[in-house]
Amino acid sequence: MNHSTCYQRIRLNSRLYPYTKTTARPFNNGTATQPPIIRGRVNRILIFPGSFNPPHQGHLNLLKHVFYNAGADLNIIAAIIITTDDERLKMKMDKRETGIVLSREKRANLWRGDGIPVDWAWVYDNSEASWPGFRTKLVNTLKRDGVDIKFVLLFGPDAITADGGYNPTCWDCGDAITSDISRPVDFRYPNSLRQLAGCTPWVNLQDGRARFDNKVSICRQNRVRPRGTVRFVPCDLDRRSQDAPSSTKIRGIIESSPQEEWEEKLKGVALHPKILVEYLKELPPPTKPAESKEDLAKKQWESIVW
């Protein structure tokens, strides 16, 4: 089976879900170049889940860096971006002092357009609950064509830390990848990597030796099942921005700047600043979450004491 046939299979499976718009179907670009699909060995697809409220340049840099530098042994052929459902995002943001909560549809739209690698990256625009069914159909469809597909998780430095790896059951993925291309990880030292809690020591991907050398390194989880690997794809620290983009930084710009300055200040930070500003103007004015009785009592006591 040739490359285009594989991508046609993915498009076909996307049509099984009525909410997938024609223009948003995977790899829907006539000028797209297609990575090699190899029969007789495993082809991998990155799963990149996250809130992306909103998505920013750091997310895109992480995705591109890992896709191109994770190692030829993985044969990564594509990436699928999965945005957190609205209900879960609202629960996450409920206790934060921000009124910026974008719908899943808008967060997905911000992942599309100029600068997004449409030839190998696709935004899954259905619910998280529907993903397992879509994934199963995709794997089975390609298997009938003799193509073996597996998935590997892509996480940022906030999800894979020195305190431990990740929960492989959440996305039914044994293996995961992270990088410090967008912001630092807490386990990288100048000439070595700190062993992650619950994982084996790091080894160099190329020779299996316990040395870093600023090259791709892997370790294995040994407290959870399946005992998958964690892969670290380091960046050139001299090229990493000291002022890393983040969703928190975007929200800070919005909350501290007049509307007429938003678009200019968001350039180089947010994906598609103009569209994002349009979405932000549709939101209701930000409101602070109600304080708990304990917090109110504490403030009253402090006002008396001080």
ZIWO-V142649 format. One record per residue. N is the residue number from 1. RES is the residue in one letter. D_FIRST is the distance of its C-alpha to the first C-alpha in Angstrom with 2 decimals. Layout:
n & res & d_first
N & RES & D_FIRST
N & RES & D_FIRST
This chain:
n & res & d_first
1 & M & 0.00
2 & N & 3.81
3 & H & 6.81
4 & S & 8.35
5 & T & 6.29
6 & C & 7.17
7 & Y & 10.55
8 & Q & 10.99
9 & R & 10.82
10 & I & 13.46
11 & R & 15.42
12 & L & 15.44
13 & N & 16.89
14 & S & 19.37
15 & R & 20.75
16 & L & 21.82
17 & Y & 24.61
18 & P & 27.17
19 & Y & 28.43
20 & T & 25.34
21 & K & 26.37
22 & T & 24.14
23 & T & 24.95
24 & A & 24.21
25 & R & 20.71
26 & P & 18.35
27 & F & 17.26
28 & N & 19.07
29 & N & 19.99
30 & G & 19.31
31 & T & 20.22
32 & A & 18.09
33 & T & 16.34
34 & Q & 13.19
35 & P & 13.24
36 & P & 10.81
37 & I & 8.31
38 & I & 9.01
39 & R & 7.99
40 & G & 11.42
41 & R & 13.36
42 & V & 14.36
43 & N & 13.22
44 & R & 16.27
45 & I & 17.46
46 & L & 21.15
47 & I & 23.38
48 & F & 26.41
49 & P & 29.08
50 & G & 32.52
51 & S & 35.41
52 & F & 34.96
53 & N & 38.40
54 & P & 37.88
55 & P & 34.88
56 & H & 36.08
57 & Q & 35.19
58 & G & 35.30
59 & H & 32.45
60 & L & 30.31
61 & N & 31.41
62 & L & 30.51
63 & L & 27.00
64 & K & 26.34
65 & H & 28.14
66 & V & 26.25
67 & F & 22.77
68 & Y & 23.54
69 & N & 25.84
70 & A & 25.04
71 & G & 23.73
72 & A & 20.69
73 & D & 20.70
74 & L & 19.52
75 & N & 16.39
76 & I & 17.18
77 & I & 14.53
78 & A & 16.63
79 & A & 19.99
80 & I & 21.46
81 & I & 25.21
82 & I & 27.23
83 & T & 30.80
84 & T & 33.61
85 & D & 34.95
86 & D & 38.19
87 & E & 40.36
88 & R & 39.43
89 & L & 39.94
90 & K & 43.34
91 & M & 44.39
92 & K & 43.43
93 & M & 45.33
94 & D & 48.23
95 & K & 50.57
96 & R & 49.81
97 & E & 52.13
98 & T & 49.63
99 & G & 48.97
100 & I & 45.50
101 & V & 43.00
102 & L & 40.17
103 & S & 38.18
104 & R & 34.55
105 & E & 33.61
106 & K & 35.55
107 & R & 34.25
108 & A & 30.65
109 & N & 31.62
110 & L & 33.07
111 & W & 29.68
112 & R & 28.42
113 & G & 29.38
114 & D & 30.32
115 & G & 29.50
116 & I & 26.84
117 & P & 23.40
118 & V & 21.54
119 & D & 18.31
120 & W & 17.79
121 & A & 20.67
122 & W & 21.23
123 & V & 24.50
124 & Y & 24.32
125 & D & 27.16
126 & N & 27.96
127 & S & 30.33
128 & E & 29.89
129 & A & 30.54
130 & S & 27.49
131 & W & 25.12
132 & P & 24.79
133 & G & 23.78
134 & F & 21.14
135 & R & 19.81
136 & T & 19.72
137 & K & 17.89
138 & L & 15.22
139 & V & 14.81
140 & N & 14.87
141 & T & 12.41
142 & L & 9.67
143 & K & 11.05
144 & R & 10.57
145 & D & 6.76
146 & G & 7.69
147 & V & 8.05
148 & D & 11.79
149 & I & 13.58
150 & K & 17.29
151 & F & 19.87
152 & V & 22.74
153 & L & 25.84
154 & L & 27.33
155 & F & 31.11
156 & G & 33.97
157 & P & 37.06
158 & D & 38.91
159 & A & 36.62
160 & I & 36.35
161 & T & 39.83
162 & A & 42.18
163 & D & 43.30
164 & G & 40.02
165 & G & 36.27
166 & Y & 34.73
167 & N & 34.36
168 & P & 30.90
169 & T & 31.51
170 & C & 31.77
171 & W & 28.05
172 & D & 26.93
173 & C & 25.71
174 & G & 27.10
175 & D & 26.50
176 & A & 27.82
177 & I & 28.31
178 & T & 31.26
179 & S & 32.84
180 & D & 36.18
181 & I & 34.93
182 & S & 36.56
183 & R & 39.50
184 & P & 40.90
185 & V & 39.96
186 & D & 43.01
187 & F & 41.96
188 & R & 41.62
189 & Y & 44.67
190 & P & 45.20
191 & N & 44.22
192 & S & 42.86
193 & L & 41.11
194 & R & 43.05
195 & Q & 41.74
196 & L & 40.47
197 & A & 42.40
198 & G & 40.66
199 & C & 38.28
200 & T & 38.40
201 & P & 39.51
202 & W & 37.12
203 & V & 35.63
204 & N & 34.07
205 & L & 30.28
206 & Q & 30.51
207 & D & 33.24
208 & G & 33.94
209 & R & 37.53
210 & A & 39.63
211 & R & 39.92
212 & F & 38.67
213 & D & 38.82
214 & N & 37.29
215 & K & 33.79
216 & V & 31.13
217 & S & 32.72
218 & I & 31.76
219 & C & 33.84
220 & R & 33.37
221 & Q & 34.98
222 & N & 37.38
223 & R & 39.15
224 & V & 36.40
225 & R & 33.60
226 & P & 30.80
227 & R & 32.05
228 & G & 29.31
229 & T & 29.52
230 & V & 30.93
231 & R & 29.72
232 & F & 32.04
233 & V & 30.85
234 & P & 34.19
235 & C & 35.11
236 & D & 37.60
237 & L & 40.71
238 & D & 42.37
239 & R & 39.78
240 & R & 39.75
241 & S & 41.87
242 & Q & 45.05
243 & D & 45.08
244 & A & 41.83
245 & P & 40.52
246 & S & 40.64
247 & S & 40.89
248 & T & 44.45
249 & K & 45.30
250 & I & 44.04
251 & R & 46.17
252 & G & 49.08
253 & I & 48.86
254 & I & 48.88
255 & E & 51.77
256 & S & 53.92
257 & S & 53.44
258 & P & 54.52
259 & Q & 51.83
260 & E & 52.29
261 & E & 51.21
262 & W & 48.08
263 & E & 45.50
264 & E & 46.87
265 & K & 47.17
266 & L & 43.65
267 & K & 42.06
268 & G & 40.11
269 & V & 40.29
270 & A & 38.60
271 & L & 35.34
272 & H & 36.42
273 & P & 40.20
274 & K & 41.18
275 & I & 39.08
276 & L & 40.17
277 & V & 43.81
278 & E & 43.45
279 & Y & 42.16
280 & L & 44.94
281 & K & 47.62
282 & E & 46.61
283 & L & 47.35
284 & P & 50.81
285 & P & 53.20
286 & P & 52.53
287 & T & 54.68
288 & K & 55.49
289 & P & 54.83
290 & A & 57.96
291 & E & 59.72
292 & S & 60.25
293 & K & 63.81
294 & E & 63.68
295 & D & 62.84
296 & L & 65.57
297 & A & 68.10
298 & K & 67.23
299 & K & 67.75
300 & Q & 71.06
301 & W & 72.23
302 & E & 71.30
303 & S & 73.16
304 & I & 76.23
305 & V & 75.99
306 & W & 75.24
